[in-house]
């Protein structure tokens, strides 16, 4: 299993999103909620990650 870090930017802000390859399925696990990002940034980031995935 490999750990990665995605960098997401919005306006002048930059967020590092932790993620890792998942052994249980062919994909990447992403945990944006663990960062404590406030709305509306959190929803925007989750939507962007959804379309990226």
N, CA, C and O atoms as a Maestro MAE file, in Angstrom:
{
 s_m_m2io_version
 :::
 2.0.0
}

f_m_ct {
 s_m_title
 :::
 protein
 m_atom[212] {
  # First column is atom index #
  i_m_mmod_type
  r_m_x_coord
  r_m_y_coord
  r_m_z_coord
  i_m_residue_number
  s_m_chain_name
  s_m_pdb_residue_name
  s_m_pdb_atom_name
  i_m_atomic_number
  :::
  1 25 0.848 -1.168 0.000 1 A "UNK " " N  " 7
  2 3 0.000 0.000 0.000 1 A "UNK " " CA " 6
  3 2 0.897 1.235 0.000 1 A "UNK " " C  " 6
  4 15 1.876 1.299 0.744 1 A "UNK " " O  " 8
  5 25 0.559 2.210 -0.834 2 A "UNK " " N  " 7
  6 3 1.333 3.435 -0.943 2 A "UNK " " CA " 6
  7 2 0.504 4.619 -0.460 2 A "UNK " " C  " 6
  8 15 -0.683 4.717 -0.772 2 A "UNK " " O  " 8
  9 25 1.117 5.506 0.290 3 A "UNK " " N  " 7
  10 3 0.462 6.735 0.722 3 A "UNK " " CA " 6
  11 2 0.856 7.857 -0.223 3 A "UNK " " C  " 6
  12 15 1.998 7.940 -0.677 3 A "UNK " " O  " 8
  13 25 -0.086 8.696 -0.502 4 A "UNK " " N  " 7
  14 3 0.127 9.818 -1.410 4 A "UNK " " CA " 6
  15 2 -0.413 11.081 -0.765 4 A "UNK " " C  " 6
  16 15 -1.050 11.039 0.287 4 A "UNK " " O  " 8
  17 25 -0.153 12.180 -1.401 5 A "UNK " " N  " 7
  18 3 -0.716 13.441 -0.960 5 A "UNK " " CA " 6
  19 2 -1.108 14.233 -2.194 5 A "UNK " " C  " 6
  20 15 -0.278 14.512 -3.059 5 A "UNK " " O  " 8
  21 25 -2.370 14.588 -2.263 6 A "UNK " " N  " 7
  22 3 -2.856 15.420 -3.356 6 A "UNK " " CA " 6
  23 2 -2.821 16.871 -2.896 6 A "UNK " " C  " 6
  24 15 -3.113 17.172 -1.739 6 A "UNK " " O  " 8
  25 25 -2.466 17.754 -3.798 7 A "UNK " " N  " 7
  26 3 -2.505 19.179 -3.505 7 A "UNK " " CA " 6
  27 2 -3.678 19.762 -4.290 7 A "UNK " " C  " 6
  28 15 -3.748 19.645 -5.513 7 A "UNK " " O  " 8
  29 25 -4.591 20.390 -3.560 8 A "UNK " " N  " 7
  30 3 -5.762 21.005 -4.160 8 A "UNK " " CA " 6
  31 2 -5.689 22.489 -3.849 8 A "UNK " " C  " 6
  32 15 -5.397 22.880 -2.719 8 A "UNK " " O  " 8
  33 25 -5.955 23.316 -4.854 9 A "UNK " " N  " 7
  34 3 -5.941 24.758 -4.598 9 A "UNK " " CA " 6
  35 2 -7.266 25.374 -5.001 9 A "UNK " " C  " 6
  36 15 -7.914 24.948 -5.957 9 A "UNK " " O  " 8
  37 25 -7.649 26.391 -4.243 10 A "UNK " " N  " 7
  38 3 -8.872 27.138 -4.511 10 A "UNK " " CA " 6
  39 2 -8.602 28.578 -4.120 10 A "UNK " " C  " 6
  40 15 -8.206 28.860 -2.989 10 A "UNK " " O  " 8
  41 25 -8.812 29.472 -5.045 11 A "UNK " " N  " 7
  42 3 -8.495 30.885 -4.833 11 A "UNK " " CA " 6
  43 2 -7.016 30.988 -4.442 11 A "UNK " " C  " 6
  44 15 -6.154 30.505 -5.176 11 A "UNK " " O  " 8
  45 25 -6.723 31.590 -3.335 12 A "UNK " " N  " 7
  46 3 -5.338 31.740 -2.867 12 A "UNK " " CA " 6
  47 2 -4.948 30.658 -1.854 12 A "UNK " " C  " 6
  48 15 -3.849 30.694 -1.301 12 A "UNK " " O  " 8
  49 25 -5.848 29.696 -1.611 13 A "UNK " " N  " 7
  50 3 -5.610 28.662 -0.601 13 A "UNK " " CA " 6
  51 2 -5.131 27.376 -1.257 13 A "UNK " " C  " 6
  52 15 -5.503 27.056 -2.386 13 A "UNK " " O  " 8
  53 25 -4.299 26.650 -0.523 14 A "UNK " " N  " 7
  54 3 -3.811 25.353 -1.001 14 A "UNK " " CA " 6
  55 2 -3.999 24.335 0.117 14 A "UNK " " C  " 6
  56 15 -3.664 24.602 1.272 14 A "UNK " " O  " 8
  57 25 -4.538 23.161 -0.233 15 A "UNK " " N  " 7
  58 3 -4.816 22.116 0.742 15 A "UNK " " CA " 6
  59 2 -4.092 20.844 0.336 15 A "UNK " " C  " 6
  60 15 -4.071 20.485 -0.841 15 A "UNK " " O  " 8
  61 25 -3.501 20.164 1.304 16 A "UNK " " N  " 7
  62 3 -2.864 18.876 1.071 16 A "UNK " " CA " 6
  63 2 -3.828 17.795 1.556 16 A "UNK " " C  " 6
  64 15 -4.134 17.721 2.746 16 A "UNK " " O  " 8
  65 25 -4.301 16.964 0.644 17 A "UNK " " N  " 7
  66 3 -5.311 15.943 0.940 17 A "UNK " " CA " 6
  67 2 -4.618 14.581 1.051 17 A "UNK " " C  " 6
  68 15 -4.049 14.102 0.071 17 A "UNK " " O  " 8
  69 25 -4.657 13.950 2.238 18 A "UNK " " N  " 7
  70 3 -4.052 12.625 2.373 18 A "UNK " " CA " 6
  71 2 -4.864 11.555 1.639 18 A "UNK " " C  " 6
  72 15 -6.095 11.591 1.629 18 A "UNK " " O  " 8
  73 25 -4.161 10.615 1.032 19 A "UNK " " N  " 7
  74 3 -4.840 9.515 0.343 19 A "UNK " " CA " 6
  75 2 -3.879 8.329 0.242 19 A "UNK " " C  " 6
  76 15 -2.674 8.475 0.451 19 A "UNK " " O  " 8
  77 25 -4.415 7.177 -0.074 20 A "UNK " " N  " 7
  78 3 -3.568 5.994 -0.239 20 A "UNK " " CA " 6
  79 2 -4.225 4.994 -1.177 20 A "UNK " " C  " 6
  80 15 -5.445 4.971 -1.335 20 A "UNK " " O  " 8
  81 25 -3.395 4.177 -1.789 21 A "UNK " " N  " 7
  82 3 -3.903 3.074 -2.604 21 A "UNK " " CA " 6
  83 2 -4.613 2.100 -1.683 21 A "UNK " " C  " 6
  84 15 -4.117 1.785 -0.601 21 A "UNK " " O  " 8
  85 25 -5.768 1.624 -2.107 22 A "UNK " " N  " 7
  86 3 -6.545 0.703 -1.284 22 A "UNK " " CA " 6
  87 2 -6.379 -0.721 -1.794 22 A "UNK " " C  " 6
  88 15 -6.600 -1.004 -2.972 22 A "UNK " " O  " 8
  89 25 -5.988 -1.605 -0.895 23 A "UNK " " N  " 7
  90 3 -5.779 -3.008 -1.265 23 A "UNK " " CA " 6
  91 2 -7.100 -3.752 -1.464 23 A "UNK " " C  " 6
  92 15 -7.143 -4.752 -2.180 23 A "UNK " " O  " 8
  93 25 -8.171 -3.275 -0.839 24 A "UNK " " N  " 7
  94 3 -9.451 -3.984 -0.897 24 A "UNK " " CA " 6
  95 2 -10.218 -3.745 -2.192 24 A "UNK " " C  " 6
  96 15 -11.115 -4.517 -2.532 24 A "UNK " " O  " 8
  97 25 -9.875 -2.689 -2.911 25 A "UNK " " N  " 7
  98 3 -10.488 -2.449 -4.206 25 A "UNK " " CA " 6
  99 2 -9.493 -1.676 -5.073 25 A "UNK " " C  " 6
  100 15 -8.520 -1.118 -4.567 25 A "UNK " " O  " 8
  101 25 -9.740 -1.648 -6.347 26 A "UNK " " N  " 7
  102 3 -8.825 -0.994 -7.281 26 A "UNK " " CA " 6
  103 2 -9.131 0.501 -7.306 26 A "UNK " " C  " 6
  104 15 -9.864 0.980 -8.171 26 A "UNK " " O  " 8
  105 25 -8.565 1.228 -6.353 27 A "UNK " " N  " 7
  106 3 -8.831 2.654 -6.284 27 A "UNK " " CA " 6
  107 2 -7.973 3.331 -5.240 27 A "UNK " " C  " 6
  108 15 -7.050 2.739 -4.680 27 A "UNK " " O  " 8
  109 25 -8.301 4.585 -4.992 28 A "UNK " " N  " 7
  110 3 -7.570 5.415 -4.039 28 A "UNK " " CA " 6
  111 2 -8.536 5.865 -2.954 28 A "UNK " " C  " 6
  112 15 -9.631 6.340 -3.255 28 A "UNK " " O  " 8
  113 25 -8.139 5.719 -1.692 29 A "UNK " " N  " 7
  114 3 -8.926 6.220 -0.571 29 A "UNK " " CA " 6
  115 2 -8.500 7.644 -0.257 29 A "UNK " " C  " 6
  116 15 -7.309 7.933 -0.142 29 A "UNK " " O  " 8
  117 25 -9.476 8.532 -0.119 30 A "UNK " " N  " 7
  118 3 -9.207 9.951 0.140 30 A "UNK " " CA " 6
  119 2 -10.004 10.372 1.368 30 A "UNK " " C  " 6
  120 15 -11.185 10.045 1.491 30 A "UNK " " O  " 8
  121 25 -9.346 11.109 2.290 31 A "UNK " " N  " 7
  122 3 -9.990 11.503 3.536 31 A "UNK " " CA " 6
  123 2 -9.959 13.018 3.741 31 A "UNK " " C  " 6
  124 15 -9.214 13.498 4.595 31 A "UNK " " O  " 8
  125 25 -10.745 13.778 2.986 32 A "UNK " " N  " 7
  126 3 -10.726 15.236 3.139 32 A "UNK " " CA " 6
  127 2 -11.355 15.711 4.447 32 A "UNK " " C  " 6
  128 15 -11.021 16.796 4.924 32 A "UNK " " O  " 8
  129 25 -12.259 14.923 5.038 33 A "UNK " " N  " 7
  130 3 -12.933 15.355 6.265 33 A "UNK " " CA " 6
  131 2 -11.971 15.431 7.446 33 A "UNK " " C  " 6
  132 15 -12.218 16.184 8.388 33 A "UNK " " O  " 8
  133 25 -10.889 14.674 7.415 34 A "UNK " " N  " 7
  134 3 -9.922 14.669 8.504 34 A "UNK " " CA " 6
  135 2 -9.150 15.982 8.622 34 A "UNK " " C  " 6
  136 15 -8.472 16.215 9.623 34 A "UNK " " O  " 8
  137 25 -9.250 16.834 7.612 35 A "UNK " " N  " 7
  138 3 -8.477 18.067 7.605 35 A "UNK " " CA " 6
  139 2 -9.159 19.219 8.330 35 A "UNK " " C  " 6
  140 15 -8.512 20.216 8.655 35 A "UNK " " O  " 8
  141 25 -10.448 19.094 8.586 36 A "UNK " " N  " 7
  142 3 -11.175 20.166 9.269 36 A "UNK " " CA " 6
  143 2 -11.349 21.411 8.413 36 A "UNK " " C  " 6
  144 15 -11.382 22.524 8.940 36 A "UNK " " O  " 8
  145 25 -11.462 21.237 7.094 37 A "UNK " " N  " 7
  146 3 -11.647 22.377 6.190 37 A "UNK " " CA " 6
  147 2 -13.078 22.879 6.324 37 A "UNK " " C  " 6
  148 15 -14.024 22.091 6.311 37 A "UNK " " O  " 8
  149 25 -13.226 24.164 6.451 38 A "UNK " " N  " 7
  150 3 -14.553 24.769 6.634 38 A "UNK " " CA " 6
  151 2 -15.283 24.904 5.296 38 A "UNK " " C  " 6
  152 15 -14.679 24.930 4.224 38 A "UNK " " O  " 8
  153 25 -16.611 24.989 5.411 39 A "UNK " " N  " 7
  154 3 -17.458 25.220 4.233 39 A "UNK " " CA " 6
  155 2 -17.276 26.668 3.784 39 A "UNK " " C  " 6
  156 15 -16.987 27.518 4.627 39 A "UNK " " O  " 8
  157 25 -17.427 26.987 2.523 40 A "UNK " " N  " 7
  158 3 -17.802 26.105 1.415 40 A "UNK " " CA " 6
  159 2 -16.614 25.388 0.787 40 A "UNK " " C  " 6
  160 15 -16.794 24.596 -0.138 40 A "UNK " " O  " 8
  161 25 -15.396 25.652 1.275 41 A "UNK " " N  " 7
  162 3 -14.208 25.038 0.687 41 A "UNK " " CA " 6
  163 2 -14.276 23.510 0.704 41 A "UNK " " C  " 6
  164 15 -13.913 22.865 -0.280 41 A "UNK " " O  " 8
  165 25 -14.737 22.927 1.810 42 A "UNK " " N  " 7
  166 3 -14.790 21.474 1.937 42 A "UNK " " CA " 6
  167 2 -15.678 20.859 0.855 42 A "UNK " " C  " 6
  168 15 -15.270 19.906 0.191 42 A "UNK " " O  " 8
  169 25 -16.861 21.386 0.675 43 A "UNK " " N  " 7
  170 3 -17.771 20.856 -0.354 43 A "UNK " " CA " 6
  171 2 -17.188 21.001 -1.744 43 A "UNK " " C  " 6
  172 15 -17.321 20.100 -2.572 43 A "UNK " " O  " 8
  173 25 -16.544 22.127 -2.009 44 A "UNK " " N  " 7
  174 3 -15.935 22.351 -3.320 44 A "UNK " " CA " 6
  175 2 -14.816 21.357 -3.583 44 A "UNK " " C  " 6
  176 15 -14.692 20.836 -4.691 44 A "UNK " " O  " 8
  177 25 -14.004 21.094 -2.571 45 A "UNK " " N  " 7
  178 3 -12.898 20.150 -2.721 45 A "UNK " " CA " 6
  179 2 -13.421 18.734 -2.938 45 A "UNK " " C  " 6
  180 15 -12.907 18.008 -3.790 45 A "UNK " " O  " 8
  181 25 -14.430 18.339 -2.183 46 A "UNK " " N  " 7
  182 3 -15.011 16.997 -2.335 46 A "UNK " " CA " 6
  183 2 -15.602 16.833 -3.741 46 A "UNK " " C  " 6
  184 15 -15.439 15.785 -4.365 46 A "UNK " " O  " 8
  185 25 -16.274 17.849 -4.227 47 A "UNK " " N  " 7
  186 3 -16.833 17.787 -5.580 47 A "UNK " " CA " 6
  187 2 -15.726 17.667 -6.622 47 A "UNK " " C  " 6
  188 15 -15.845 16.877 -7.558 47 A "UNK " " O  " 8
  189 25 -14.666 18.429 -6.476 48 A "UNK " " N  " 7
  190 3 -13.543 18.369 -7.424 48 A "UNK " " CA " 6
  191 2 -12.891 16.985 -7.385 48 A "UNK " " C  " 6
  192 15 -12.554 16.432 -8.432 48 A "UNK " " O  " 8
  193 25 -12.711 16.418 -6.181 49 A "UNK " " N  " 7
  194 3 -12.113 15.085 -6.064 49 A "UNK " " CA " 6
  195 2 -13.016 14.021 -6.688 49 A "UNK " " C  " 6
  196 15 -12.522 13.060 -7.277 49 A "UNK " " O  " 8
  197 25 -14.326 14.183 -6.566 50 A "UNK " " N  " 7
  198 3 -15.279 13.253 -7.163 50 A "UNK " " CA " 6
  199 2 -15.115 13.231 -8.674 50 A "UNK " " C  " 6
  200 15 -15.067 12.159 -9.278 50 A "UNK " " O  " 8
  201 25 -15.029 14.408 -9.291 51 A "UNK " " N  " 7
  202 3 -14.894 14.472 -10.742 51 A "UNK " " CA " 6
  203 2 -13.505 14.033 -11.195 51 A "UNK " " C  " 6
  204 15 -13.351 13.507 -12.297 51 A "UNK " " O  " 8
  205 25 -12.481 14.247 -10.346 52 A "UNK " " N  " 7
  206 3 -11.130 13.805 -10.661 52 A "UNK " " CA " 6
  207 2 -11.071 12.275 -10.672 52 A "UNK " " C  " 6
  208 15 -10.430 11.667 -11.530 52 A "UNK " " O  " 8
  209 25 -11.765 11.663 -9.687 53 A "UNK " " N  " 7
  210 3 -11.732 10.204 -9.547 53 A "UNK " " CA " 6
  211 2 -12.499 9.529 -10.619 53 A "UNK " " C  " 6
  212 15 -12.572 8.301 -10.646 53 A "UNK " " O  " 8
  :::
 }
 m_bond[211] {
  # First column is bond index #
  i_m_from
  i_m_to
  i_m_order
  :::
  1 1 2 1
  2 2 3 1
  3 3 4 2
  4 3 5 1
  5 5 6 1
  6 6 7 1
  7 7 8 2
  8 7 9 1
  9 9 10 1
  10 10 11 1
  11 11 12 2
  12 11 13 1
  13 13 14 1
  14 14 15 1
  15 15 16 2
  16 15 17 1
  17 17 18 1
  18 18 19 1
  19 19 20 2
  20 19 21 1
  21 21 22 1
  22 22 23 1
  23 23 24 2
  24 23 25 1
  25 25 26 1
  26 26 27 1
  27 27 28 2
  28 27 29 1
  29 29 30 1
  30 30 31 1
  31 31 32 2
  32 31 33 1
  33 33 34 1
  34 34 35 1
  35 35 36 2
  36 35 37 1
  37 37 38 1
  38 38 39 1
  39 39 40 2
  40 39 41 1
  41 41 42 1
  42 42 43 1
  43 43 44 2
  44 43 45 1
  45 45 46 1
  46 46 47 1
  47 47 48 2
  48 47 49 1
  49 49 50 1
  50 50 51 1
  51 51 52 2
  52 51 53 1
  53 53 54 1
  54 54 55 1
  55 55 56 2
  56 55 57 1
  57 57 58 1
  58 58 59 1
  59 59 60 2
  60 59 61 1
  61 61 62 1
  62 62 63 1
  63 63 64 2
  64 63 65 1
  65 65 66 1
  66 66 67 1
  67 67 68 2
  68 67 69 1
  69 69 70 1
  70 70 71 1
  71 71 72 2
  72 71 73 1
  73 73 74 1
  74 74 75 1
  75 75 76 2
  76 75 77 1
  77 77 78 1
  78 78 79 1
  79 79 80 2
  80 79 81 1
  81 81 82 1
  82 82 83 1
  83 83 84 2
  84 83 85 1
  85 85 86 1
  86 86 87 1
  87 87 88 2
  88 87 89 1
  89 89 90 1
  90 90 91 1
  91 91 92 2
  92 91 93 1
  93 93 94 1
  94 94 95 1
  95 95 96 2
  96 95 97 1
  97 97 98 1
  98 98 99 1
  99 99 100 2
  100 99 101 1
  101 101 102 1
  102 102 103 1
  103 103 104 2
  104 103 105 1
  105 105 106 1
  106 106 107 1
  107 107 108 2
  108 107 109 1
  109 109 110 1
  110 110 111 1
  111 111 112 2
  112 111 113 1
  113 113 114 1
  114 114 115 1
  115 115 116 2
  116 115 117 1
  117 117 118 1
  118 118 119 1
  119 119 120 2
  120 119 121 1
  121 121 122 1
  122 122 123 1
  123 123 124 2
  124 123 125 1
  125 125 126 1
  126 126 127 1
  127 127 128 2
  128 127 129 1
  129 129 130 1
  130 130 131 1
  131 131 132 2
  132 131 133 1
  133 133 134 1
  134 134 135 1
  135 135 136 2
  136 135 137 1
  137 137 138 1
  138 138 139 1
  139 139 140 2
  140 139 141 1
  141 141 142 1
  142 142 143 1
  143 143 144 2
  144 143 145 1
  145 145 146 1
  146 146 147 1
  147 147 148 2
  148 147 149 1
  149 149 150 1
  150 150 151 1
  151 151 152 2
  152 151 153 1
  153 153 154 1
  154 154 155 1
  155 155 156 2
  156 155 157 1
  157 157 158 1
  158 158 159 1
  159 159 160 2
  160 159 161 1
  161 161 162 1
  162 162 163 1
  163 163 164 2
  164 163 165 1
  165 165 166 1
  166 166 167 1
  167 167 168 2
  168 167 169 1
  169 169 170 1
  170 170 171 1
  171 171 172 2
  172 171 173 1
  173 173 174 1
  174 174 175 1
  175 175 176 2
  176 175 177 1
  177 177 178 1
  178 178 179 1
  179 179 180 2
  180 179 181 1
  181 181 182 1
  182 182 183 1
  183 183 184 2
  184 183 185 1
  185 185 186 1
  186 186 187 1
  187 187 188 2
  188 187 189 1
  189 189 190 1
  190 190 191 1
  191 191 192 2
  192 191 193 1
  193 193 194 1
  194 194 195 1
  195 195 196 2
  196 195 197 1
  197 197 198 1
  198 198 199 1
  199 199 200 2
  200 199 201 1
  201 201 202 1
  202 202 203 1
  203 203 204 2
  204 203 205 1
  205 205 206 1
  206 206 207 1
  207 207 208 2
  208 207 209 1
  209 209 210 1
  210 210 211 1
  211 211 212 2
  :::
 }
}
